[in-house]
Amino acid sequence: MAPSVIPAENPSLVAADEPALRRRRKPLGVRAYSSFRVVALIVVVVALLAPLAWLVASSLKTNVDIYDPSKTIVFTPTFDNYVNVLTRNNYFIYIFNSFWVAFVSTALSLVLGVPAAYAMSRFTMHRSALVVLMARVIPGISLLVPWYYVFSNMRMVGGFSVLIMSHMFVALPLIVYIMMSYFDSMPLELEESAQVDGLTPIGAFRFITLPLSVGGMATAGILAFIFSWNNFMFALVLSGAKTKTLPVAIFDFVSYASIDWGGLMAAATVVTVPIMVIALFTQKYIVSGMTAGAIK
């Protein structure tokens, strides 16, 4: 009887499987880069979240526990620091002051900055745009001395109006800078077609361009609000006892002889957490607005 012959593999099938095997097996360099990216991301996240975690943990400790290295992780939490901050030190007044200054300065900056950015974008006002850019570059501390001299002679130091105007100095150029890029990315044909249908240039801006730029205005407004909420330098010099904002009120826990670290950490948490929540829920507007105009 003739021996049985085992059929060989089909060469065409083997050749067809080779590209699939090559696709499944990534090169060593690609795998190394992927691993490095994951490690780098973990390091960055830990570096950013570790101070915040330490801040919140310290706000739940007594001053004795804060100085005790053995209670860095394992400790008995206490809320006395938050009770001291929110009830005994009238921090709700400081929260209202910070919110009021941030809200009014952001709203006024949007009312003035959005039309200005539209005019600079559509009429190519390069010199005005350069002035706005210079205002973004000038450090605010260089203006505090003349501001204080002028406003003190006008008896405005210590009021809300001077705080709002000082915060608008930074918020207004920021809004104009962001909205110029946003308007540059919008096609001009939309306004031209609206004018063909009978709208005036102002009407086209009001009824066509402005509703389409809500995302950019949200981005600019959020960033301006965050700046005003966190601002310390302007409020330290220009605020008074009744208009003190949260960043300045934190210094009430620092005295000549000692520092109330527990109360200081609780007050810093009260300042940080609200703005982090706002940034977390509005991050898509911030990213879209900051990248507007990058690709037209």
C-alpha positions in Angstrom: 0.0 0.0 0.0 1.3 3.4 -0.9 2.3 5.7 2.0 -0.1 8.5 2.8 1.1 12.0 1.8 0.3 14.8 4.3 -0.7 17.9 2.3 1.5 20.9 2.8 0.1 24.2 4.0 -1.3 26.5 1.4 1.4 29.0 0.7 -1.2 31.6 -0.2 -2.8 31.4 3.2 0.6 31.7 5.0 1.4 34.8 2.9 -2.0 36.3 3.7 -1.4 35.8 7.5 2.0 37.5 7.5 0.7 41.1 7.3 -1.8 40.4 10.1 1.0 39.1 12.3 3.1 42.1 11.5 0.2 44.4 12.4 -0.4 42.6 15.7 3.3 42.7 16.7 4.2 46.4 17.3 7.9 47.4 16.9 10.0 47.7 20.0 10.3 51.5 19.7 6.5 51.9 19.6 6.0 49.7 22.7 8.8 51.6 24.5 7.2 54.9 23.7 3.8 53.8 24.8 5.2 52.6 28.2 7.1 55.9 28.6 4.0 57.9 27.9 2.0 55.9 30.5 4.8 56.4 33.1 5.1 60.1 32.3 1.4 60.6 32.6 1.3 58.9 36.0 4.2 61.0 37.2 2.6 64.2 36.1 -0.8 63.3 37.6 0.8 62.3 40.9 2.9 65.5 41.0 -0.2 67.7 40.4 -2.6 65.8 42.8 -0.1 65.2 45.7 -0.1 68.8 46.9 -3.9 69.0 46.7 -4.2 65.7 48.6 -1.8 67.0 51.3 -3.7 70.2 51.5 -7.0 68.5 52.1 -5.5 66.0 54.5 -3.9 68.8 56.5 -7.1 70.7 56.7 -8.6 67.7 58.6 -5.8 67.6 61.2 -5.0 69.5 64.3 -1.9 71.5 64.5 -0.3 68.9 66.6 -1.1 66.1 64.0 0.3 68.3 61.2 3.7 68.5 62.9 3.7 64.7 63.7 5.3 62.7 60.9 3.8 59.5 62.1 0.3 60.8 61.3 1.0 61.8 57.8 -1.4 59.2 56.4 -3.1 57.6 59.4 -4.8 60.2 61.6 -8.2 61.0 63.2 -9.9 63.6 61.0 -11.5 66.6 62.5 -13.8 69.3 61.0 -13.0 72.0 63.6 -10.8 73.9 61.1 -13.7 74.2 58.7 -16.1 75.3 61.5 -13.5 77.9 62.5 -13.2 79.1 58.9 -16.8 79.2 57.9 -18.5 80.4 61.2 -16.1 82.1 63.5 -14.1 84.1 60.9 -17.1 85.2 58.7 -15.7 83.5 55.6 -19.1 83.6 53.9 -18.6 87.4 53.6 -15.2 86.9 52.0 -16.7 84.3 49.6 -19.4 86.7 48.6 -16.8 89.5 48.0 -14.7 87.2 45.8 -17.7 86.1 43.8 -19.0 89.6 43.4 -15.7 91.1 42.2 -15.1 88.1 39.9 -18.6 88.1 38.4 -18.9 91.9 37.8 -15.3 92.3 36.4 -15.9 89.3 34.1 -19.3 90.5 32.9 -18.0 94.1 32.2 -15.0 92.7 30.4 -17.1 90.6 28.2 -19.4 93.5 27.4 -16.4 95.6 26.3 -14.1 93.0 25.0 -16.3 90.9 22.7 -17.2 93.9 20.4 -13.6 95.1 20.5 -12.3 91.7 19.5 -14.8 91.5 16.7 -13.8 94.9 15.3 -10.1 94.0 15.5 -10.7 90.7 13.8 -12.9 91.9 10.9 -11.2 95.2 10.2 -7.6 94.0 10.7 -6.7 96.6 13.4 -3.2 95.4 13.9 -2.0 98.3 16.0 -4.9 98.0 18.4 -4.2 94.2 18.6 -0.6 95.1 19.4 -1.7 97.4 22.3 -3.8 94.5 23.6 -0.9 92.2 23.5 1.3 94.7 25.3 -1.3 95.0 28.0 -1.1 91.2 28.4 2.7 91.4 28.7 2.9 94.2 31.2 3.2 92.8 34.8 0.3 94.0 37.0 2.7 94.7 39.9 4.3 97.6 37.9 0.9 99.4 38.0 0.0 98.9 41.6 1.9 102.0 42.9 0.4 104.5 40.4 -3.0 102.9 40.9 -2.8 103.2 44.6 -1.7 106.8 44.4 -4.5 107.8 42.0 -7.2 105.9 43.6 -6.2 107.0 47.1 -6.4 110.6 46.0 -9.9 109.9 44.6 -10.8 108.1 47.9 -11.7 104.9 46.1 -9.2 102.5 47.8 -11.1 99.9 49.9 -14.2 99.9 47.7 -15.5 97.3 45.2 -15.2 99.6 42.2 -11.4 99.9 42.4 -11.1 96.1 42.8 -13.3 95.5 39.8 -11.4 97.9 37.6 -8.1 96.5 38.6 -9.2 92.9 37.7 -10.6 94.2 34.4 -7.1 95.3 33.5 -6.1 91.7 33.1 -9.5 90.2 32.2 -10.2 92.5 29.3 -7.0 91.8 27.3 -7.4 88.1 28.0 -11.0 88.1 26.6 -10.0 90.2 23.6 -7.1 87.9 22.8 -9.2 84.8 22.9 -12.2 86.2 21.1 -10.0 87.6 18.2 -8.8 84.0 17.5 -12.4 82.8 17.8 -13.8 85.4 15.3 -10.8 84.7 12.9 -11.9 81.1 12.7 -15.5 82.0 11.8 -16.2 82.3 8.0 -17.0 85.8 6.8 -19.5 84.4 4.3 -22.1 83.9 7.1 -22.2 87.7 7.7 -22.1 88.5 4.1 -25.1 86.3 3.4 -27.0 87.9 6.3 -26.3 91.4 4.9 -27.6 90.2 1.5 -30.8 89.2 3.3 -31.2 92.7 4.6 -29.3 92.8 7.9 -27.0 95.7 8.7 -23.4 94.9 9.8 -24.3 95.4 13.4 -27.4 93.2 12.9 -25.3 90.5 11.4 -23.0 90.6 14.4 -25.8 90.6 16.8 -28.0 87.9 15.3 -25.5 85.7 13.5 -21.9 86.0 14.8 -22.7 86.6 18.5 -24.9 83.5 18.9 -22.3 81.4 17.2 -19.5 82.7 19.5 -21.1 81.5 22.7 -18.4 78.8 23.2 -15.6 81.3 22.9 -17.3 83.8 25.3 -17.8 80.9 27.8 -14.1 80.1 27.5 -12.9 83.7 27.9 -15.4 84.3 30.8 -14.4 81.2 32.7 -10.7 82.0 32.4 -11.3 85.6 33.5 -13.4 84.5 36.4 -10.7 82.0 37.6 -8.1 84.8 37.4 -10.2 87.2 39.5 -11.1 84.5 42.0 -7.5 83.6 42.6 -6.0 87.1 42.4 -4.1 88.1 45.6 -1.9 91.0 44.7 -4.5 93.5 43.6 -6.8 92.7 46.4 -4.0 92.9 49.0 -3.2 96.5 48.1 -6.6 97.9 47.0 -9.2 96.1 49.2 -10.4 97.2 52.6 -11.8 95.5 55.7 -15.3 95.2 54.2 -14.2 94.2 50.6 -11.5 91.7 51.5 -11.5 88.7 49.2 -10.7 85.1 50.0 -7.0 85.0 49.0 -6.3 88.0 51.3 -8.5 86.6 54.1 -6.3 83.5 54.3 -3.6 85.7 55.9 -5.8 86.1 59.0 -4.4 82.7 60.1 -0.8 84.0 60.0 0.2 86.0 63.1 3.6 87.4 64.3 4.2 84.6 66.8 2.6 81.5 65.2 0.7 80.1 62.3 -2.6 78.3 62.5 -1.7 75.6 59.9 -5.0 73.7 60.2 -7.1 76.8 59.7 -4.8 78.0 56.9 -5.2 74.7 55.1 -9.0 74.7 55.5 -9.2 78.3 54.2 -7.0 77.4 51.2 -9.2 74.4 50.5 -12.3 76.7 50.5 -10.5 78.9 48.0 -9.3 76.0 45.8 -12.2 73.5 45.6 -14.9 75.8 44.0 -12.7 76.9 41.2 -11.5 73.4 40.6 -15.2 72.2 40.3 -15.9 75.0 37.8 -12.8 74.1 35.8 -13.7 70.4 35.8 -17.2 70.9 34.4 -16.2 73.6 31.9 -13.0 72.1 30.6 -14.4 71.3 27.2 -15.2 75.0 26.7 -11.7 76.0 27.8 -10.0 73.6 25.5 -12.2 74.4 22.5 -11.8 78.1 23.1 -8.1 78.1 23.6 -7.6 76.1 20.3 -10.0 78.2 18.3 -8.3 79.8 15.3 -5.4 77.3 15.3 -7.0 75.5 12.3 -9.2 77.7 10.1 
